[in-house]
């Protein structure tokens, strides 16, 4: 696509409210507006997608799409429908939901009897590179095997860790089955104690990790499979009280709509009745469509302070059996969330650069969704859908499409005058099982069909596409990563993806996105060599995305500047696409603040660095949340990192 050599100030798009929404509906407001979850068809964010002309080789850049298609294209049956206002916090755009039951659930592949019959799974060993296995052998578990039982019977499985050097390994369970405990026997062993019930019938995997006594980084993960059969006499299974699924605490703003999703859990396999003994004034409490065990509470808190709402789960068979839970909301004054200085997107526009954030999926279905939306819309001019555009989310099953969450984020972006990064078209992770299990000679067709259907639907919304994500291998050699795509097509899969994206969306910026390229090393060398080959073949790459998931100890700013310059020298733009700075190894917010400042300064000093995006903005929803890596804390208070970005972007600063 055309590129410029100098930055120009960016005109900020206004927030157009009802005028904008008139493109979609004749009336403004979230959902149907009737409070009853009325389902109305709505126009999709893009057209109802049919496959492009498969006889035109320019559509893919590599010959026609499969004819007939390998999988059914989207149809009117896949189009999202309006969601009632009682299920979300959104304002300024129409929220939709998928017309079928939650599609991702169908993508989960359960363990089968064949897995159980294959025997105890092999232990997985994690050995640090500096540990010599001839001098220190890994720990192991003694006497384990798979277990078969019947629903209603108690299971006790003892884990006996051993170390070849005679010491005592530590251990921990990764995830307990519902209703189970992992108890210390006070003799160096632990036991899984579990009474599976009707909902547990099938094969369950339970994994325990043993830690080497000399080096806890050296460990093994051992999985045991537990097959639970249905009882001959269902009455032999005890009926246990249901429970209320745990609800995290939230910080919310007084006067904002709040929605909280509550789940009733009954291990006997029935659906408990959820009740609010003392509901907030004006609240609605309705079951989510297709999910009878989940209810959504919606109300508007009008008083500042901590508000606790009790929830009761009543057994569907025996009404005297109940479980309880609570919702805790910290309701704060609106002024609490005001921020000093100019907004980041205003400062960035004056510098001719886009600043943005990844946006959490389904934020509008969280209690703090209104606050989240306002901060995103005020601070950032570009957004990336954090996970909803990935292949497993969009096409969980062949011919079954889930567009609603992505459609909603496109509408949100438009309502706030934001541009959009489409992320990613081709990646080796978050692929549906049906693609992972496909024959290699069909994968090029599957990849092309996905690109064609997504780009065609969202081309009018997306300004930048991360066409190929993370193509360089992790083995330290700098070569091409081995993936389902490279296995089928070799390096040519990258050419195919970029040429097809260019044919379908000629005005978008097409990006090659990679991590660990902000410093010297084989990853960077391999990426640069790949770029040179792609450029030599005329592959239409417009920009390189530097992910920049770094730690607060990062200090290789000169190398980062040199790498950006090397990309610019090849006639390409630079995007910082997934920036965050994790706290660890004794570093604190001062070091984090400095990394944010310096990376922003490096980008601003490079004329071809045109986009600076963080991977989220609040620690609460970061995928690295345990390291508090983002410019706002978990309570939406700006940190030093936020101020550093303001100061770096401020022309007078």
HELIX and SHEET records of a PDB file:
HELIX    1   1 UNK A   17  UNK A   21  1                                   5    
HELIX    2   2 UNK A   57  UNK A   59  5                                   3    
HELIX    3   3 UNK A   76  UNK A   78  5                                   3    
HELIX    4   4 UNK A   85  UNK A   87  5                                   3    
HELIX    5   5 UNK A  103  UNK A  107  5                                   5    
HELIX    6   6 UNK A  113  UNK A  117  1                                   5    
HELIX    7   7 UNK A  198  UNK A  200  5                                   3    
HELIX    8   8 UNK A  234  UNK A  236  5                                   3    
HELIX    9   9 UNK A  334  UNK A  337  5                                   4    
HELIX   10  10 UNK A  344  UNK A  350  1                                   7    
HELIX   11  11 UNK A  363  UNK A  365  5                                   3    
HELIX   12  12 UNK A  369  UNK A  379  1                                  11    
HELIX   13  13 UNK A  391  UNK A  394  1                                   4    
HELIX   14  14 UNK A  404  UNK A  415  1                                  12    
HELIX   15  15 UNK A  433  UNK A  436  1                                   4    
HELIX   16  16 UNK A  440  UNK A  458  1                                  19    
HELIX   17  17 UNK A  484  UNK A  489  1                                   6    
HELIX   18  18 UNK A  492  UNK A  504  1                                  13    
HELIX   19  19 UNK A  522  UNK A  536  1                                  15    
HELIX   20  20 UNK A  557  UNK A  569  1                                  13    
HELIX   21  21 UNK A  589  UNK A  605  1                                  17    
HELIX   22  22 UNK A  619  UNK A  621  5                                   3    
HELIX   23  23 UNK A  625  UNK A  627  5                                   3    
HELIX   24  24 UNK A  640  UNK A  649  1                                  10    
SHEET    1   A 2 UNK A  81  UNK A  82  0                                        
SHEET    2   A 2 UNK A  96  UNK A  97 -1                                        
SHEET    1   B 3 UNK A 124  UNK A 126  0                                        
SHEET    2   B 3 UNK A 219  UNK A 229 -1                                        
SHEET    3   B 3 UNK A 147  UNK A 150  1                                        
SHEET    1   C 4 UNK A 124  UNK A 126  0                                        
SHEET    2   C 4 UNK A 219  UNK A 229 -1                                        
SHEET    3   C 4 UNK A 202  UNK A 211 -1                                        
SHEET    4   C 4 UNK A 170  UNK A 173 -1                                        
SHEET    1   D 4 UNK A 140  UNK A 141  0                                        
SHEET    2   D 4 UNK A 154  UNK A 162 -1                                        
SHEET    3   D 4 UNK A 189  UNK A 195 -1                                        
SHEET    4   D 4 UNK A 181  UNK A 184 -1                                        
SHEET    1   E 4 UNK A 243  UNK A 244  0                                        
SHEET    2   E 4 UNK A 257  UNK A 265 -1                                        
SHEET    3   E 4 UNK A 291  UNK A 300 -1                                        
SHEET    4   E 4 UNK A 284  UNK A 288 -1                                        
SHEET    1   F 4 UNK A 250  UNK A 253  0                                        
SHEET    2   F 4 UNK A 322  UNK A 332  1                                        
SHEET    3   F 4 UNK A 305  UNK A 314 -1                                        
SHEET    4   F 4 UNK A 273  UNK A 275 -1                                        
SHEET    1   G 9 UNK A 549  UNK A 551  0                                        
SHEET    2   G 9 UNK A 573  UNK A 582  1                                        
SHEET    3   G 9 UNK A 543  UNK A 546  1                                        
SHEET    4   G 9 UNK A 509  UNK A 514  1                                        
SHEET    5   G 9 UNK A 464  UNK A 469  1                                        
SHEET    6   G 9 UNK A 419  UNK A 426  1                                        
SHEET    7   G 9 UNK A 382  UNK A 385  1                                        
SHEET    8   G 9 UNK A 354  UNK A 359  1                                        
SHEET    9   G 9 UNK A 609  UNK A 614  1                                        
END                                                                             
